Protein backbone atom coordinates (compact mmCIF):
# COMPACT_ATOMS: atom_id res chain seq x y z
CA UNK A 1 0.00 0.00 0.00
CA UNK A 2 1.60 3.30 -1.07
CA UNK A 3 2.12 5.93 1.61
CA UNK A 4 -0.26 8.88 1.65
CA UNK A 5 1.29 12.17 0.53
CA UNK A 6 1.41 15.11 2.90
CA UNK A 7 -1.68 17.31 2.97
CA UNK A 8 0.07 19.88 0.78
CA UNK A 9 0.68 17.33 -1.96
CA UNK A 10 -2.57 15.40 -1.87
CA UNK A 11 -4.74 15.38 -5.02
CA UNK A 12 -8.20 16.88 -4.60
CA UNK A 13 -9.83 13.65 -5.70
CA UNK A 14 -8.98 10.25 -7.15
CA UNK A 15 -10.41 9.19 -10.54
CA UNK A 16 -12.92 6.36 -10.11
CA UNK A 17 -14.42 6.01 -13.58
CA UNK A 18 -12.74 5.09 -16.85
CA UNK A 19 -13.35 8.55 -18.31
CA UNK A 20 -11.84 10.26 -15.28
CA UNK A 21 -8.86 7.89 -15.32
CA UNK A 22 -8.29 8.67 -19.00
CA UNK A 23 -8.36 12.40 -18.21
CA UNK A 24 -5.77 12.01 -15.47
CA UNK A 25 -3.59 9.87 -17.74
CA UNK A 26 -3.72 12.61 -20.38
CA UNK A 27 -2.76 15.17 -17.73
CA UNK A 28 0.17 13.02 -16.62
CA UNK A 29 1.40 12.63 -20.20
CA UNK A 30 1.05 16.36 -20.80
CA UNK A 31 2.99 17.05 -17.61
CA UNK A 32 5.95 15.02 -18.88
CA UNK A 33 5.81 16.80 -22.25
CA UNK A 34 5.84 20.23 -20.60
CA UNK A 35 8.67 19.18 -18.29
CA UNK A 36 10.73 18.16 -21.30
CA UNK A 37 10.08 21.38 -23.23
CA UNK A 38 9.94 23.98 -20.44
CA UNK A 39 11.72 22.37 -17.50
CA UNK A 40 10.62 22.27 -13.88
CA UNK A 41 10.66 26.05 -13.44
CA UNK A 42 8.68 26.63 -16.62
CA UNK A 43 5.95 24.10 -15.88
CA UNK A 44 2.59 25.56 -14.87
CA UNK A 45 -0.80 23.93 -14.46
CA UNK A 46 -2.11 26.25 -17.18
CA UNK A 47 0.45 24.97 -19.69
CA UNK A 48 -0.22 21.36 -18.71
CA UNK A 49 -3.99 21.84 -19.08
CA UNK A 50 -3.52 23.34 -22.55
CA UNK A 51 -1.25 20.47 -23.62
CA UNK A 52 -3.66 17.87 -22.22
CA UNK A 53 -6.66 19.50 -23.91
CA UNK A 54 -8.56 20.05 -20.66
CA UNK A 55 -9.70 23.18 -18.88
CA UNK A 56 -7.79 24.61 -15.95
CA UNK A 57 -10.93 23.98 -13.91
CA UNK A 58 -10.71 20.28 -14.74
CA UNK A 59 -7.06 20.31 -13.65
CA UNK A 60 -7.99 21.81 -10.32
CA UNK A 61 -10.64 19.16 -9.74
CA UNK A 62 -7.74 16.76 -9.28
CA UNK A 63 -4.61 18.77 -8.47
CA UNK A 64 -4.72 21.99 -6.42
CA UNK A 65 -1.30 23.18 -7.60
CA UNK A 66 1.83 22.31 -9.55
CA UNK A 67 3.54 20.46 -6.70
CA UNK A 68 0.58 18.14 -6.12
CA UNK A 69 0.46 17.35 -9.84
CA UNK A 70 4.17 16.56 -10.05
CA UNK A 71 4.02 14.42 -6.92
CA UNK A 72 1.19 12.39 -8.46
CA UNK A 73 3.10 11.93 -11.73
CA UNK A 74 6.20 10.76 -9.86
CA UNK A 75 4.18 8.40 -7.68
CA UNK A 76 2.47 6.90 -10.73
CA UNK A 77 5.85 6.35 -12.39
CA UNK A 78 7.38 4.73 -9.32
CA UNK A 79 4.36 2.45 -8.87
CA UNK A 80 5.00 1.14 -12.39
CA UNK A 81 8.54 0.24 -11.36
CA UNK A 82 7.32 -1.61 -8.25
CA UNK A 83 4.74 -3.46 -10.35
CA UNK A 84 7.41 -4.53 -12.85
CA UNK A 85 9.63 -5.81 -10.05
CA UNK A 86 6.75 -7.69 -8.48
CA UNK A 87 5.76 -9.32 -11.77
CA UNK A 88 9.36 -10.41 -12.36
CA UNK A 89 9.52 -11.80 -8.83
CA UNK A 90 6.42 -13.90 -9.41
CA UNK A 91 7.71 -15.10 -12.77
CA UNK A 92 11.12 -16.15 -11.46
CA UNK A 93 10.12 -17.36 -8.00
CA UNK A 94 11.97 -20.60 -7.28
CA UNK A 95 14.15 -20.31 -10.39
CA UNK A 96 17.92 -20.58 -10.60
CA UNK A 97 19.81 -17.60 -9.25
CA UNK A 98 21.31 -16.61 -12.61
CA UNK A 99 17.84 -16.54 -14.19
CA UNK A 100 16.54 -14.44 -11.30
CA UNK A 101 19.33 -11.92 -11.74
CA UNK A 102 18.70 -11.60 -15.46
CA UNK A 103 14.93 -11.38 -15.12
CA UNK A 104 14.92 -8.86 -12.28
CA UNK A 105 17.50 -6.54 -13.82
CA UNK A 106 15.79 -6.56 -17.20
CA UNK A 107 12.38 -5.92 -15.64
CA UNK A 108 13.72 -2.95 -13.69
CA UNK A 109 15.47 -1.44 -16.68
CA UNK A 110 12.51 -1.88 -19.01
CA UNK A 111 10.19 -0.26 -16.45
CA UNK A 112 12.51 2.74 -16.40
CA UNK A 113 12.74 2.81 -20.19
CA UNK A 114 8.99 2.68 -20.85
CA UNK A 115 8.65 6.37 -20.01
CA UNK A 116 11.85 7.64 -21.57
CA UNK A 117 12.69 10.44 -21.98
CA UNK A 118 10.31 11.36 -19.17
CA UNK A 119 12.29 9.26 -16.70
CA UNK A 120 15.14 11.76 -16.85
CA UNK A 121 12.81 14.68 -16.14
CA UNK A 122 11.34 12.92 -13.13
CA UNK A 123 14.73 12.70 -11.46
CA UNK A 124 14.58 16.50 -11.30
CA UNK A 125 11.06 16.40 -9.88
CA UNK A 126 12.12 14.00 -7.13
CA UNK A 127 14.88 16.41 -6.11
CA UNK A 128 12.58 19.45 -6.04
CA UNK A 129 9.67 18.06 -4.01
CA UNK A 130 9.39 16.68 -0.49
CA UNK A 131 9.36 13.03 -1.52
CA UNK A 132 11.38 11.34 1.21
CA UNK A 133 8.43 9.33 2.57
CA UNK A 134 7.41 8.28 -0.93
CA UNK A 135 10.94 7.23 -1.91
CA UNK A 136 11.47 5.39 1.38
CA UNK A 137 8.23 3.49 0.81
CA UNK A 138 9.17 2.54 -2.75
CA UNK A 139 12.64 1.41 -1.64
CA UNK A 140 11.20 -0.70 1.18
CA UNK A 141 8.67 -2.38 -1.11
CA UNK A 142 11.25 -3.10 -3.80
CA UNK A 143 13.66 -4.54 -1.25
CA UNK A 144 10.92 -6.77 0.16
CA UNK A 145 10.25 -8.06 -3.35
CA UNK A 146 13.94 -8.70 -4.03
CA UNK A 147 14.52 -10.40 -0.67
CA UNK A 148 11.57 -12.72 -1.16
CA UNK A 149 12.75 -13.65 -4.62
CA UNK A 150 16.35 -14.34 -3.56
CA UNK A 151 15.19 -16.47 -0.65
CA UNK A 152 13.35 -18.73 -3.12
CA UNK A 153 16.39 -19.52 -5.30
CA UNK A 154 16.53 -23.24 -5.98
CA UNK A 155 20.31 -23.43 -6.27
CA UNK A 156 21.68 -20.92 -3.77
CA UNK A 157 21.36 -19.50 -0.25
CA UNK A 158 22.60 -16.26 1.29
CA UNK A 159 24.23 -15.81 4.68
CA UNK A 160 22.68 -12.32 4.93
CA UNK A 161 19.93 -11.92 2.36
CA UNK A 162 19.13 -8.45 3.69
CA UNK A 163 22.58 -7.08 2.95
CA UNK A 164 22.61 -8.72 -0.47
CA UNK A 165 19.19 -7.23 -1.22
CA UNK A 166 20.27 -3.69 -0.35
CA UNK A 167 23.45 -4.03 -2.42
CA UNK A 168 21.57 -5.38 -5.44
CA UNK A 169 18.87 -2.71 -5.24
CA UNK A 170 21.56 -0.03 -4.97
CA UNK A 171 23.38 -1.50 -7.96
CA UNK A 172 20.22 -1.46 -10.05
CA UNK A 173 19.04 2.03 -9.16
CA UNK A 174 22.46 3.67 -9.09
CA UNK A 175 23.71 2.23 -12.36
CA UNK A 176 20.54 3.01 -14.30
CA UNK A 177 20.25 6.53 -12.87
CA UNK A 178 23.90 7.30 -13.60
CA UNK A 179 23.45 6.41 -17.26
CA UNK A 180 20.02 8.00 -17.77
CA UNK A 181 21.02 11.28 -16.14
CA UNK A 182 24.28 11.69 -18.05
CA UNK A 183 23.92 9.88 -21.37
CA UNK A 184 20.63 8.42 -22.49
CA UNK A 185 21.87 7.85 -26.04
CA UNK A 186 20.85 4.69 -27.92
CA UNK A 187 24.41 3.40 -27.47
CA UNK A 188 24.29 3.94 -23.70
CA UNK A 189 20.90 2.24 -23.43
CA UNK A 190 22.14 -0.71 -25.49
CA UNK A 191 25.13 -0.97 -23.16
CA UNK A 192 22.82 -0.99 -20.13
CA UNK A 193 20.62 -3.70 -21.59
CA UNK A 194 23.65 -5.88 -22.29
CA UNK A 195 25.74 -5.24 -19.18
CA UNK A 196 23.30 -4.66 -16.30
CA UNK A 197 22.20 -8.33 -16.18
CA UNK A 198 25.85 -9.41 -16.28
CA UNK A 199 26.71 -7.15 -13.32
CA UNK A 200 23.77 -8.36 -11.24
CA UNK A 201 24.36 -12.01 -12.09
CA UNK A 202 28.05 -11.80 -11.21
CA UNK A 203 27.35 -10.11 -7.89
CA UNK A 204 24.65 -12.55 -6.81
CA UNK A 205 26.60 -15.64 -7.82
CA UNK A 206 29.64 -14.32 -5.94
CA UNK A 207 27.58 -13.56 -2.83
CA UNK A 208 25.63 -16.82 -2.65
CA UNK A 209 26.45 -20.30 -1.47
CA UNK A 210 25.46 -23.13 -3.78
CA UNK A 211 23.07 -25.78 -2.53
PyMOL commands that set and color helices and strands:
alter all, ss='L'
color gray80, all
select helices_A, chain A and resi 7-9+18-42+45-52+56-62+66-92+97-113+118-128+132-151+161-182+186-207
alter helices_A, ss='H'
color red, helices_A
select strands_A, chain A and resi 156-157+209-210
alter strands_A, ss='S'
color yellow, strands_A
deselect
rebuild
show_as cartoon
